[in-house]
Amino acid sequence: MWAVIDPLLLTAVAHESGHYYHSELARTLAGVPAQPSAAWPPEFETWQEEIFADIVSILLAGPAAAI
């Protein structure tokens, strides 16, 4: 019912789904050796999950996720 009242809340659901997908992907790839990426500065390593969730929300909700 809350989605009928404020449809933009669905973008929050898409974002939180990104956190779930990130944790599932991390569990799936747990045995794969990690390759350090030169593209990401070390200080962004702590933001990796949040950035992943933002990208997933954009893929799931489209332009509405930018609001």
Residue pairs with C-beta under 8 A, 6 or more apart in sequence:
2 9
3 9
3 10
8 64
8 67
10 61
10 64
11 57
11 61
11 64
11 65
11 67
14 56
14 57
14 60
14 61
14 65
15 53
15 54
15 56
15 57
15 65
16 53
17 53
17 56
17 57
17 60
18 52
18 53
18 54
18 55
18 56
18 57
18 60
19 49
19 53
21 52
21 56
22 49
22 52
22 53
22 56
40 48
44 51
54 65
57 65
58 65
58 66
